Amino acid sequence: MLKVTKYVLHDIVRNKILIAYTVFLFVLSCCMFYLDENPDKAVSSLLTIINIIVPLVSMIFTTSYFYNSYEFIELLVAQPLKRTNILLGEYIGIAGSLTVALIIGLGIPICMYALNPLALTLFYTGILLSLIFTSLAFLCSVATRDKAKGMGLSLLIWFFFSVIYDGLILGILYSFSDYPLEKTVLVLTAFNPIDLGRIIVMLQMDVSALMGYTGALYKTILGTNWGLFISVAILLVWFIVPLLICVKIFKKKNL
Amino acid sequence: MIEINQLRKSFGKLDVLKGISTTFEPGQVISILGPNASGKTTLIKSILGMVIPDSGTILFEGKDTSIDPYYKKKIGYMPQIGRYPDNMKIGQLFEMMKDIRQEKAHDEELLHQFDLPSMFNKPMRTLSGGTRQKVSAALACLFNPPVLILDEPTAGLDPVAAEILKAKIHKEKEKGKLILLTSHIMSEVDELADQILYMMEGQIKFNYTIADLKDITGENKLGKAIMEYLKAETYVESN
């Protein structure tokens, strides 16, 4: 398994998109921390951007890289290696390099400017989001043979979670505004990894007090250690389940 | 050595293999022939575990191939179209294969005969189709495996390289290896193989040694013998 990872990494370090992504994150985080006197404010600006960029780049990069390394996978499948190990080796290589990009691009600026629990929470959720969207992208790539379809599907998933889902929740809130919906919304939010990640970070901030009654509810439920534990557990489920399904499909895939 | 039982495979509505059963023994050179889209490559890919059959089993030395992939250590495979990672250089590719298979190169004869070491610094994406074929052939033989599976080995090779490869196949046959090959060049099959497995529309049409086939039909040339055999068979079927 790690043999496969080794060769994926060997290929990926020269990848220009990944380098650009790392540099972009680094410059962005440094600028934010440098421009804002209050590091907490910088974190909240960063949160907005990270929540869009990290899932998007993870999705697109993974999908395109997976299809481009199709030959490599074909070559490996004819060798005495288990299919599960081939796929997981690829996953570790890709997810690992995206994580390293985040460590360099976000982790280092945080250490330089604002080493506090809030910024670290942002960093950890960023890493979880990378892992989650890499595994969703793997699922898309393994499920479809056609590159254009796979790419379209990943973009759709990203778009769904970052835009459409929130719209739907707002729609529900608006249509059923006569009913007490806080708990429903809370549950619904938990099904969207991006929203959940955002809430985990926001609850560490003072601004959560500004979110009104819903915010207060989030704070009482998710703000506790127990709530944090559940949120992280849900994020881990988001990361592991698609990967397991992906392994299952890949075992039966014809190359 | 390889035993195939009632192998079936369909891609969507298209039935590619409709119940193939046969056995391959060491020391045989078997040529899998058949018209385009008759399921030859699918059969080969099933043996290699690249295509997962819908039903049926493939036993390699008595062990089910779907359980343990380590039987592939004993197979050298040369694909019809060798596709390799673009950014990798030839030398790196060979190093990687040795590393992945955890074996040393046992047989570098083809590697040197094709003069590949002089091109070790060329990235795979810049290679011509013929050079890729040379790389595939050298890789298939590199670990001196007891089974060689060659999918249209000489297609795209220049005449000199094709002769080198044919000589190599002869040599490997003398060592008592099992060699499966597909080809559309009858003279080459006649020269290399001793047995023909003829496939048609996903089924085995016939499985004879070349000598038997020539005897049955009374033809001296393999291509003609096959034509005669098929003609006779259609004649029998239509009556």
Interface residues (C-beta under 8 A of the other chain):
Chain A: K3 V4 Y7 D11 R14 N68 S69 Y70 E71 F72 E74 L75 L76 V77 A78 Q79 P80 L81 K82 R83 K251 K252 K253 N254 L255
Chain B: F11 K45 L48 G49 M50 V51 I52 P69 Y70 Y71 K72 K73 I75 Y77 P79 R83 Y84 P85 D86 N87 M88 M96 M97 D99 I100 R101
